[in-house]
Amino acid sequence: MQLKGCNYRSAILYGYAVPVTEVEEKLWAMEKITNGVITDRWAHTRLPPNKTEMTSTQVCFLAILTFSFFPFST
């Protein structure tokens, strides 16, 4: 497994968030988030998520107004 997308110590995002309520959009976002951390992980999970998993997982759309980050230094 290859980890990716974890190259920062911290990031601060300012904006407005709204919950994603459409099932298809939520599944799409969950796949992108999962694969963004570990390549192809979504394909190796139990699919589709069951009703309990879907209702206990909140996905939000974030309209970013501004941000700051602190790169990881070696």
PyMOL Python script that loads the backbone (N, CA, C, O; Angstrom):
from pymol import cmd

cmd.read_pdbstr("""\
ATOM      1  N   MET A   1       0.824  -1.177   0.000  1.00  0.00           N
ATOM      2  CA  MET A   1       0.000   0.000   0.000  1.00  0.00           C
ATOM      3  C   MET A   1       0.872   1.245   0.000  1.00  0.00           C
ATOM      4  O   MET A   1       1.903   1.298   0.670  1.00  0.00           O
ATOM      5  N   GLN A   2       0.454   2.219  -0.740  1.00  0.00           N
ATOM      6  CA  GLN A   2       1.191   3.477  -0.808  1.00  0.00           C
ATOM      7  C   GLN A   2       0.355   4.585  -0.180  1.00  0.00           C
ATOM      8  O   GLN A   2      -0.781   4.828  -0.587  1.00  0.00           O
ATOM      9  N   LEU A   3       0.936   5.259   0.824  1.00  0.00           N
ATOM     10  CA  LEU A   3       0.264   6.397   1.434  1.00  0.00           C
ATOM     11  C   LEU A   3       0.549   7.635   0.614  1.00  0.00           C
ATOM     12  O   LEU A   3       1.653   7.798   0.094  1.00  0.00           O
ATOM     13  N   LYS A   4      -0.426   8.500   0.494  1.00  0.00           N
ATOM     14  CA  LYS A   4      -0.216   9.756  -0.224  1.00  0.00           C
ATOM     15  C   LYS A   4      -1.093  10.832   0.377  1.00  0.00           C
ATOM     16  O   LYS A   4      -2.047  10.532   1.094  1.00  0.00           O
ATOM     17  N   GLY A   5      -0.777  12.083   0.090  1.00  0.00           N
ATOM     18  CA  GLY A   5      -1.589  13.186   0.555  1.00  0.00           C
ATOM     19  C   GLY A   5      -1.382  13.553   2.012  1.00  0.00           C
ATOM     20  O   GLY A   5      -2.238  14.207   2.608  1.00  0.00           O
ATOM     21  N   CYS A   6      -0.259  13.144   2.602  1.00  0.00           N
ATOM     22  CA  CYS A   6      -0.009  13.433   4.015  1.00  0.00           C
ATOM     23  C   CYS A   6       1.323  14.165   4.178  1.00  0.00           C
ATOM     24  O   CYS A   6       2.116  13.812   5.052  1.00  0.00           O
ATOM     25  N   ASN A   7       1.574  15.162   3.363  1.00  0.00           N
ATOM     26  CA  ASN A   7       2.866  15.834   3.368  1.00  0.00           C
ATOM     27  C   ASN A   7       2.905  17.118   4.189  1.00  0.00           C
ATOM     28  O   ASN A   7       3.864  17.881   4.078  1.00  0.00           O
ATOM     29  N   TYR A   8       1.898  17.375   5.002  1.00  0.00           N
ATOM     30  CA  TYR A   8       1.853  18.614   5.768  1.00  0.00           C
ATOM     31  C   TYR A   8       1.675  18.317   7.244  1.00  0.00           C
ATOM     32  O   TYR A   8       0.969  17.381   7.618  1.00  0.00           O
ATOM     33  N   ARG A   9       2.319  19.118   8.081  1.00  0.00           N
ATOM     34  CA  ARG A   9       2.115  18.997   9.522  1.00  0.00           C
ATOM     35  C   ARG A   9       0.705  19.422   9.882  1.00  0.00           C
ATOM     36  O   ARG A   9       0.021  18.756  10.659  1.00  0.00           O
ATOM     37  N   SER A  10       0.279  20.534   9.311  1.00  0.00           N
ATOM     38  CA  SER A  10      -1.073  21.006   9.584  1.00  0.00           C
ATOM     39  C   SER A  10      -1.532  21.937   8.475  1.00  0.00           C
ATOM     40  O   SER A  10      -0.730  22.519   7.745  1.00  0.00           O
ATOM     41  N   ALA A  11      -2.818  22.055   8.376  1.00  0.00           N
ATOM     42  CA  ALA A  11      -3.423  22.979   7.420  1.00  0.00           C
ATOM     43  C   ALA A  11      -4.658  23.583   8.079  1.00  0.00           C
ATOM     44  O   ALA A  11      -5.362  22.919   8.840  1.00  0.00           O
ATOM     45  N   ILE A  12      -4.902  24.838   7.777  1.00  0.00           N
ATOM     46  CA  ILE A  12      -6.077  25.532   8.292  1.00  0.00           C
ATOM     47  C   ILE A  12      -6.875  26.019   7.088  1.00  0.00           C
ATOM     48  O   ILE A  12      -6.364  26.746   6.237  1.00  0.00           O
ATOM     49  N   LEU A  13      -8.134  25.604   7.034  1.00  0.00           N
ATOM     50  CA  LEU A  13      -9.021  25.990   5.950  1.00  0.00           C
ATOM     51  C   LEU A  13     -10.160  26.827   6.513  1.00  0.00           C
ATOM     52  O   LEU A  13     -10.775  26.464   7.516  1.00  0.00           O
ATOM     53  N   TYR A  14     -10.434  27.946   5.863  1.00  0.00           N
ATOM     54  CA  TYR A  14     -11.549  28.802   6.250  1.00  0.00           C
ATOM     55  C   TYR A  14     -12.566  28.805   5.114  1.00  0.00           C
ATOM     56  O   TYR A  14     -12.217  29.005   3.951  1.00  0.00           O
ATOM     57  N   GLY A  15     -13.813  28.584   5.466  1.00  0.00           N
ATOM     58  CA  GLY A  15     -14.846  28.579   4.443  1.00  0.00           C
ATOM     59  C   GLY A  15     -16.177  28.179   5.029  1.00  0.00           C
ATOM     60  O   GLY A  15     -16.398  28.287   6.236  1.00  0.00           O
ATOM     61  N   TYR A  16     -17.060  27.718   4.168  1.00  0.00           N
ATOM     62  CA  TYR A  16     -18.401  27.311   4.557  1.00  0.00           C
ATOM     63  C   TYR A  16     -18.614  25.864   4.151  1.00  0.00           C
ATOM     64  O   TYR A  16     -18.338  25.477   3.015  1.00  0.00           O
ATOM     65  N   ALA A  17     -19.110  25.064   5.096  1.00  0.00           N
ATOM     66  CA  ALA A  17     -19.344  23.649   4.835  1.00  0.00           C
ATOM     67  C   ALA A  17     -20.837  23.350   4.852  1.00  0.00           C
ATOM     68  O   ALA A  17     -21.588  23.905   5.654  1.00  0.00           O
ATOM     69  N   VAL A  18     -21.247  22.472   3.962  1.00  0.00           N
ATOM     70  CA  VAL A  18     -22.627  21.976   3.947  1.00  0.00           C
ATOM     71  C   VAL A  18     -22.569  20.457   3.814  1.00  0.00           C
ATOM     72  O   VAL A  18     -21.725  19.928   3.090  1.00  0.00           O
ATOM     73  N   PRO A  19     -23.454  19.762   4.504  1.00  0.00           N
ATOM     74  CA  PRO A  19     -23.455  18.296   4.424  1.00  0.00           C
ATOM     75  C   PRO A  19     -23.840  17.810   3.028  1.00  0.00           C
ATOM     76  O   PRO A  19     -24.700  18.391   2.366  1.00  0.00           O
ATOM     77  N   VAL A  20     -23.195  16.749   2.602  1.00  0.00           N
ATOM     78  CA  VAL A  20     -23.556  16.078   1.352  1.00  0.00           C
ATOM     79  C   VAL A  20     -24.662  15.087   1.702  1.00  0.00           C
ATOM     80  O   VAL A  20     -24.469  14.210   2.544  1.00  0.00           O
ATOM     81  N   THR A  21     -25.805  15.225   1.065  1.00  0.00           N
ATOM     82  CA  THR A  21     -26.954  14.379   1.400  1.00  0.00           C
ATOM     83  C   THR A  21     -27.329  13.388   0.301  1.00  0.00           C
ATOM     84  O   THR A  21     -27.950  12.363   0.585  1.00  0.00           O
ATOM     85  N   GLU A  22     -26.967  13.670  -0.930  1.00  0.00           N
ATOM     86  CA  GLU A  22     -27.268  12.748  -2.030  1.00  0.00           C
ATOM     87  C   GLU A  22     -26.374  11.511  -1.925  1.00  0.00           C
ATOM     88  O   GLU A  22     -25.155  11.640  -1.811  1.00  0.00           O
ATOM     89  N   VAL A  23     -26.959  10.329  -1.962  1.00  0.00           N
ATOM     90  CA  VAL A  23     -26.227   9.078  -1.774  1.00  0.00           C
ATOM     91  C   VAL A  23     -25.112   8.913  -2.806  1.00  0.00           C
ATOM     92  O   VAL A  23     -23.987   8.569  -2.446  1.00  0.00           O
ATOM     93  N   GLU A  24     -25.408   9.151  -4.071  1.00  0.00           N
ATOM     94  CA  GLU A  24     -24.395   8.971  -5.123  1.00  0.00           C
ATOM     95  C   GLU A  24     -23.214   9.928  -4.931  1.00  0.00           C
ATOM     96  O   GLU A  24     -22.059   9.537  -5.102  1.00  0.00           O
ATOM     97  N   GLU A  25     -23.506  11.168  -4.581  1.00  0.00           N
ATOM     98  CA  GLU A  25     -22.449  12.157  -4.351  1.00  0.00           C
ATOM     99  C   GLU A  25     -21.621  11.791  -3.115  1.00  0.00           C
ATOM    100  O   GLU A  25     -20.401  11.953  -3.105  1.00  0.00           O
ATOM    101  N   LYS A  26     -22.292  11.300  -2.083  1.00  0.00           N
ATOM    102  CA  LYS A  26     -21.601  10.891  -0.857  1.00  0.00           C
ATOM    103  C   LYS A  26     -20.681   9.699  -1.127  1.00  0.00           C
ATOM    104  O   LYS A  26     -19.544   9.679  -0.657  1.00  0.00           O
ATOM    105  N   LEU A  27     -21.160   8.718  -1.872  1.00  0.00           N
ATOM    106  CA  LEU A  27     -20.325   7.564  -2.223  1.00  0.00           C
ATOM    107  C   LEU A  27     -19.125   7.986  -3.061  1.00  0.00           C
ATOM    108  O   LEU A  27     -18.017   7.492  -2.852  1.00  0.00           O
ATOM    109  N   TRP A  28     -19.337   8.895  -4.008  1.00  0.00           N
ATOM    110  CA  TRP A  28     -18.244   9.403  -4.844  1.00  0.00           C
ATOM    111  C   TRP A  28     -17.184  10.065  -3.968  1.00  0.00           C
ATOM    112  O   TRP A  28     -15.990   9.816  -4.133  1.00  0.00           O
ATOM    113  N   ALA A  29     -17.629  10.912  -3.033  1.00  0.00           N
ATOM    114  CA  ALA A  29     -16.702  11.613  -2.145  1.00  0.00           C
ATOM    115  C   ALA A  29     -15.973  10.639  -1.229  1.00  0.00           C
ATOM    116  O   ALA A  29     -14.770  10.780  -1.010  1.00  0.00           O
ATOM    117  N   MET A  30     -16.683   9.659  -0.694  1.00  0.00           N
ATOM    118  CA  MET A  30     -16.047   8.662   0.180  1.00  0.00           C
ATOM    119  C   MET A  30     -14.968   7.884  -0.568  1.00  0.00           C
ATOM    120  O   MET A  30     -13.912   7.589  -0.009  1.00  0.00           O
ATOM    121  N   GLU A  31     -15.230   7.557  -1.818  1.00  0.00           N
ATOM    122  CA  GLU A  31     -14.229   6.859  -2.628  1.00  0.00           C
ATOM    123  C   GLU A  31     -12.995   7.730  -2.841  1.00  0.00           C
ATOM    124  O   GLU A  31     -11.869   7.257  -2.690  1.00  0.00           O
ATOM    125  N   LYS A  32     -13.201   9.007  -3.194  1.00  0.00           N
ATOM    126  CA  LYS A  32     -12.077   9.917  -3.439  1.00  0.00           C
ATOM    127  C   LYS A  32     -11.257  10.133  -2.174  1.00  0.00           C
ATOM    128  O   LYS A  32     -10.028  10.153  -2.232  1.00  0.00           O
ATOM    129  N   ILE A  33     -11.919  10.293  -1.035  1.00  0.00           N
ATOM    130  CA  ILE A  33     -11.211  10.494   0.229  1.00  0.00           C
ATOM    131  C   ILE A  33     -10.404   9.255   0.591  1.00  0.00           C
ATOM    132  O   ILE A  33      -9.233   9.360   0.955  1.00  0.00           O
ATOM    133  N   THR A  34     -11.027   8.077   0.493  1.00  0.00           N
ATOM    134  CA  THR A  34     -10.353   6.823   0.838  1.00  0.00           C
ATOM    135  C   THR A  34      -9.148   6.584  -0.058  1.00  0.00           C
ATOM    136  O   THR A  34      -8.066   6.272   0.438  1.00  0.00           O
ATOM    137  N   ASN A  35      -9.317   6.725  -1.367  1.00  0.00           N
ATOM    138  CA  ASN A  35      -8.211   6.503  -2.301  1.00  0.00           C
ATOM    139  C   ASN A  35      -7.167   7.607  -2.219  1.00  0.00           C
ATOM    140  O   ASN A  35      -6.028   7.402  -2.639  1.00  0.00           O
ATOM    141  N   GLY A  36      -7.527   8.773  -1.689  1.00  0.00           N
ATOM    142  CA  GLY A  36      -6.567   9.856  -1.512  1.00  0.00           C
ATOM    143  C   GLY A  36      -5.572   9.588  -0.404  1.00  0.00           C
ATOM    144  O   GLY A  36      -4.486  10.168  -0.386  1.00  0.00           O
ATOM    145  N   VAL A  37      -5.934   8.710   0.523  1.00  0.00           N
ATOM    146  CA  VAL A  37      -5.039   8.355   1.624  1.00  0.00           C
ATOM    147  C   VAL A  37      -4.224   7.116   1.270  1.00  0.00           C
ATOM    148  O   VAL A  37      -3.007   7.095   1.455  1.00  0.00           O
ATOM    149  N   ILE A  38      -4.892   6.089   0.761  1.00  0.00           N
ATOM    150  CA  ILE A  38      -4.215   4.850   0.357  1.00  0.00           C
ATOM    151  C   ILE A  38      -4.691   4.485  -1.038  1.00  0.00           C
ATOM    152  O   ILE A  38      -5.885   4.278  -1.254  1.00  0.00           O
ATOM    153  N   THR A  39      -3.774   4.406  -1.978  1.00  0.00           N
ATOM    154  CA  THR A  39      -4.091   4.129  -3.373  1.00  0.00           C
ATOM    155  C   THR A  39      -4.926   2.856  -3.515  1.00  0.00           C
ATOM    156  O   THR A  39      -4.571   1.811  -2.969  1.00  0.00           O
ATOM    157  N   ASP A  40      -6.031   2.949  -4.249  1.00  0.00           N
ATOM    158  CA  ASP A  40      -6.924   1.823  -4.558  1.00  0.00           C
ATOM    159  C   ASP A  40      -7.528   1.130  -3.339  1.00  0.00           C
ATOM    160  O   ASP A  40      -7.949  -0.023  -3.441  1.00  0.00           O
ATOM    161  N   ARG A  41      -7.580   1.791  -2.213  1.00  0.00           N
ATOM    162  CA  ARG A  41      -8.141   1.174  -1.004  1.00  0.00           C
ATOM    163  C   ARG A  41      -9.639   0.919  -1.134  1.00  0.00           C
ATOM    164  O   ARG A  41     -10.137  -0.093  -0.642  1.00  0.00           O
ATOM    165  N   TRP A  42     -10.359   1.822  -1.789  1.00  0.00           N
ATOM    166  CA  TRP A  42     -11.815   1.698  -1.911  1.00  0.00           C
ATOM    167  C   TRP A  42     -12.219   0.368  -2.543  1.00  0.00           C
ATOM    168  O   TRP A  42     -13.197  -0.253  -2.126  1.00  0.00           O
ATOM    169  N   ALA A  43     -11.465  -0.062  -3.546  1.00  0.00           N
ATOM    170  CA  ALA A  43     -11.790  -1.310  -4.253  1.00  0.00           C
ATOM    171  C   ALA A  43     -11.599  -2.538  -3.363  1.00  0.00           C
ATOM    172  O   ALA A  43     -12.114  -3.614  -3.669  1.00  0.00           O
ATOM    173  N   HIS A  44     -10.864  -2.381  -2.268  1.00  0.00           N
ATOM    174  CA  HIS A  44     -10.585  -3.508  -1.385  1.00  0.00           C
ATOM    175  C   HIS A  44     -11.349  -3.409  -0.066  1.00  0.00           C
ATOM    176  O   HIS A  44     -10.950  -4.003   0.936  1.00  0.00           O
ATOM    177  N   THR A  45     -12.436  -2.664  -0.072  1.00  0.00           N
ATOM    178  CA  THR A  45     -13.291  -2.570   1.105  1.00  0.00           C
ATOM    179  C   THR A  45     -14.608  -3.276   0.826  1.00  0.00           C
ATOM    180  O   THR A  45     -14.889  -3.672  -0.305  1.00  0.00           O
ATOM    181  N   ARG A  46     -15.404  -3.427   1.865  1.00  0.00           N
ATOM    182  CA  ARG A  46     -16.721  -4.043   1.691  1.00  0.00           C
ATOM    183  C   ARG A  46     -17.613  -3.027   0.982  1.00  0.00           C
ATOM    184  O   ARG A  46     -17.875  -1.946   1.510  1.00  0.00           O
ATOM    185  N   LEU A  47     -18.072  -3.376  -0.206  1.00  0.00           N
ATOM    186  CA  LEU A  47     -18.903  -2.456  -0.990  1.00  0.00           C
ATOM    187  C   LEU A  47     -20.240  -3.104  -1.297  1.00  0.00           C
ATOM    188  O   LEU A  47     -20.288  -4.314  -1.522  1.00  0.00           O
ATOM    189  N   PRO A  48     -21.299  -2.365  -1.315  1.00  0.00           N
ATOM    190  CA  PRO A  48     -21.400  -0.976  -0.881  1.00  0.00           C
ATOM    191  C   PRO A  48     -21.425  -0.906   0.641  1.00  0.00           C
ATOM    192  O   PRO A  48     -21.686  -1.907   1.309  1.00  0.00           O
ATOM    193  N   PRO A  49     -21.152   0.285   1.188  1.00  0.00           N
ATOM    194  CA  PRO A  49     -21.257   0.438   2.641  1.00  0.00           C
ATOM    195  C   PRO A  49     -22.687   0.143   3.085  1.00  0.00           C
ATOM    196  O   PRO A  49     -23.636   0.440   2.359  1.00  0.00           O
ATOM    197  N   ASN A  50     -22.845  -0.437   4.270  1.00  0.00           N
ATOM    198  CA  ASN A  50     -24.202  -0.734   4.742  1.00  0.00           C
ATOM    199  C   ASN A  50     -24.878   0.533   5.266  1.00  0.00           C
ATOM    200  O   ASN A  50     -24.256   1.591   5.361  1.00  0.00           O
ATOM    201  N   LYS A  51     -26.152   0.408   5.601  1.00  0.00           N
ATOM    202  CA  LYS A  51     -26.947   1.573   6.013  1.00  0.00           C
ATOM    203  C   LYS A  51     -26.368   2.241   7.262  1.00  0.00           C
ATOM    204  O   LYS A  51     -26.341   3.469   7.347  1.00  0.00           O
ATOM    205  N   THR A  52     -25.908   1.453   8.224  1.00  0.00           N
ATOM    206  CA  THR A  52     -25.327   2.009   9.450  1.00  0.00           C
ATOM    207  C   THR A  52     -24.080   2.821   9.136  1.00  0.00           C
ATOM    208  O   THR A  52     -23.895   3.912   9.675  1.00  0.00           O
ATOM    209  N   GLU A  53     -23.227   2.296   8.270  1.00  0.00           N
ATOM    210  CA  GLU A  53     -22.007   3.016   7.889  1.00  0.00           C
ATOM    211  C   GLU A  53     -22.335   4.321   7.167  1.00  0.00           C
ATOM    212  O   GLU A  53     -21.695   5.345   7.404  1.00  0.00           O
ATOM    213  N   MET A  54     -23.321   4.278   6.299  1.00  0.00           N
ATOM    214  CA  MET A  54     -23.693   5.480   5.544  1.00  0.00           C
ATOM    215  C   MET A  54     -24.285   6.551   6.450  1.00  0.00           C
ATOM    216  O   MET A  54     -24.004   7.736   6.269  1.00  0.00           O
ATOM    217  N   THR A  55     -25.101   6.151   7.422  1.00  0.00           N
ATOM    218  CA  THR A  55     -25.711   7.156   8.294  1.00  0.00           C
ATOM    219  C   THR A  55     -24.752   7.654   9.367  1.00  0.00           C
ATOM    220  O   THR A  55     -24.916   8.769   9.862  1.00  0.00           O
ATOM    221  N   SER A  56     -23.756   6.857   9.736  1.00  0.00           N
ATOM    222  CA  SER A  56     -22.808   7.290  10.768  1.00  0.00           C
ATOM    223  C   SER A  56     -21.613   8.042  10.194  1.00  0.00           C
ATOM    224  O   SER A  56     -20.786   8.557  10.946  1.00  0.00           O
ATOM    225  N   THR A  57     -21.515   8.110   8.875  1.00  0.00           N
ATOM    226  CA  THR A  57     -20.422   8.833   8.221  1.00  0.00           C
ATOM    227  C   THR A  57     -20.953  10.130   7.634  1.00  0.00           C
ATOM    228  O   THR A  57     -21.874  10.119   6.816  1.00  0.00           O
ATOM    229  N   GLN A  58     -20.373  11.242   8.052  1.00  0.00           N
ATOM    230  CA  GLN A  58     -20.777  12.555   7.546  1.00  0.00           C
ATOM    231  C   GLN A  58     -19.731  13.045   6.550  1.00  0.00           C
ATOM    232  O   GLN A  58     -18.539  13.059   6.855  1.00  0.00           O
ATOM    233  N   VAL A  59     -20.171  13.443   5.370  1.00  0.00           N
ATOM    234  CA  VAL A  59     -19.305  14.033   4.353  1.00  0.00           C
ATOM    235  C   VAL A  59     -19.799  15.452   4.119  1.00  0.00           C
ATOM    236  O   VAL A  59     -20.998  15.677   3.952  1.00  0.00           O
ATOM    237  N   CYS A  60     -18.887  16.399   4.107  1.00  0.00           N
ATOM    238  CA  CYS A  60     -19.261  17.794   3.889  1.00  0.00           C
ATOM    239  C   CYS A  60     -18.558  18.353   2.666  1.00  0.00           C
ATOM    240  O   CYS A  60     -17.409  18.012   2.382  1.00  0.00           O
ATOM    241  N   PHE A  61     -19.251  19.205   1.956  1.00  0.00           N
ATOM    242  CA  PHE A  61     -18.669  19.987   0.869  1.00  0.00           C
ATOM    243  C   PHE A  61     -18.169  21.276   1.497  1.00  0.00           C
ATOM    244  O   PHE A  61     -18.919  21.961   2.193  1.00  0.00           O
ATOM    245  N   LEU A  62     -16.912  21.610   1.258  1.00  0.00           N
ATOM    246  CA  LEU A  62     -16.329  22.808   1.843  1.00  0.00           C
ATOM    247  C   LEU A  62     -15.943  23.791   0.749  1.00  0.00           C
ATOM    248  O   LEU A  62     -15.087  23.499  -0.086  1.00  0.00           O
ATOM    249  N   ALA A  63     -16.577  24.951   0.758  1.00  0.00           N
ATOM    250  CA  ALA A  63     -16.204  26.040  -0.139  1.00  0.00           C
ATOM    251  C   ALA A  63     -15.094  26.816   0.572  1.00  0.00           C
ATOM    252  O   ALA A  63     -15.357  27.544   1.529  1.00  0.00           O
ATOM    253  N   ILE A  64     -13.854  26.659   0.105  1.00  0.00           N
ATOM    254  CA  ILE A  64     -12.700  27.254   0.777  1.00  0.00           C
ATOM    255  C   ILE A  64     -12.565  28.715   0.370  1.00  0.00           C
ATOM    256  O   ILE A  64     -12.495  29.039  -0.815  1.00  0.00           O
ATOM    257  N   LEU A  65     -12.529  29.586   1.365  1.00  0.00           N
ATOM    258  CA  LEU A  65     -12.331  31.014   1.123  1.00  0.00           C
ATOM    259  C   LEU A  65     -10.860  31.379   1.193  1.00  0.00           C
ATOM    260  O   LEU A  65     -10.370  32.161   0.379  1.00  0.00           O
ATOM    261  N   THR A  66     -10.156  30.815   2.162  1.00  0.00           N
ATOM    262  CA  THR A  66      -8.716  31.046   2.310  1.00  0.00           C
ATOM    263  C   THR A  66      -8.115  29.881   3.090  1.00  0.00           C
ATOM    264  O   THR A  66      -8.841  29.097   3.701  1.00  0.00           O
ATOM    265  N   PHE A  67      -6.798  29.769   3.067  1.00  0.00           N
ATOM    266  CA  PHE A  67      -6.144  28.663   3.759  1.00  0.00           C
ATOM    267  C   PHE A  67      -4.715  29.050   4.123  1.00  0.00           C
ATOM    268  O   PHE A  67      -4.163  30.020   3.604  1.00  0.00           O
ATOM    269  N   SER A  68      -4.137  28.279   5.015  1.00  0.00           N
ATOM    270  CA  SER A  68      -2.709  28.379   5.316  1.00  0.00           C
ATOM    271  C   SER A  68      -2.235  26.978   5.660  1.00  0.00           C
ATOM    272  O   SER A  68      -3.013  26.151   6.135  1.00  0.00           O
ATOM    273  N   PHE A  69      -0.965  26.714   5.422  1.00  0.00           N
ATOM    274  CA  PHE A  69      -0.420  25.396   5.720  1.00  0.00           C
ATOM    275  C   PHE A  69       1.016  25.511   6.166  1.00  0.00           C
ATOM    276  O   PHE A  69       1.692  26.505   5.898  1.00  0.00           O
ATOM    277  N   PHE A  70       1.466  24.496   6.840  1.00  0.00           N
ATOM    278  CA  PHE A  70       2.812  24.441   7.364  1.00  0.00           C
ATOM    279  C   PHE A  70       3.465  23.163   6.849  1.00  0.00           C
ATOM    280  O   PHE A  70       3.186  22.077   7.356  1.00  0.00           O
ATOM    281  N   PRO A  71       4.341  23.286   5.836  1.00  0.00           N
ATOM    282  CA  PRO A  71       4.942  22.097   5.226  1.00  0.00           C
ATOM    283  C   PRO A  71       5.781  21.295   6.209  1.00  0.00           C
ATOM    284  O   PRO A  71       6.368  21.832   7.148  1.00  0.00           O
ATOM    285  N   PHE A  72       5.815  20.026   5.965  1.00  0.00           N
ATOM    286  CA  PHE A  72       6.660  19.125   6.742  1.00  0.00           C
ATOM    287  C   PHE A  72       8.099  19.342   6.315  1.00  0.00           C
ATOM    288  O   PHE A  72       8.392  19.305   5.120  1.00  0.00           O
ATOM    289  N   SER A  73       8.988  19.563   7.237  1.00  0.00           N
ATOM    290  CA  SER A  73      10.402  19.758   6.895  1.00  0.00           C
ATOM    291  C   SER A  73      11.215  18.631   7.457  1.00  0.00           C
ATOM    292  O   SER A  73      10.951  18.153   8.560  1.00  0.00           O
ATOM    293  N   THR A  74      12.215  18.196   6.699  1.00  0.00           N
ATOM    294  CA  THR A  74      13.054  17.084   7.151  1.00  0.00           C
ATOM    295  C   THR A  74      14.415  17.567   7.548  1.00  0.00           C
ATOM    296  O   THR A  74      15.259  16.768   7.955  1.00  0.00           O
TER     297      THR A  74
END
""", "prot")
cmd.dss("prot")
cmd.show_as("cartoon", "prot")
cmd.util.cbc("prot")
cmd.orient("prot")
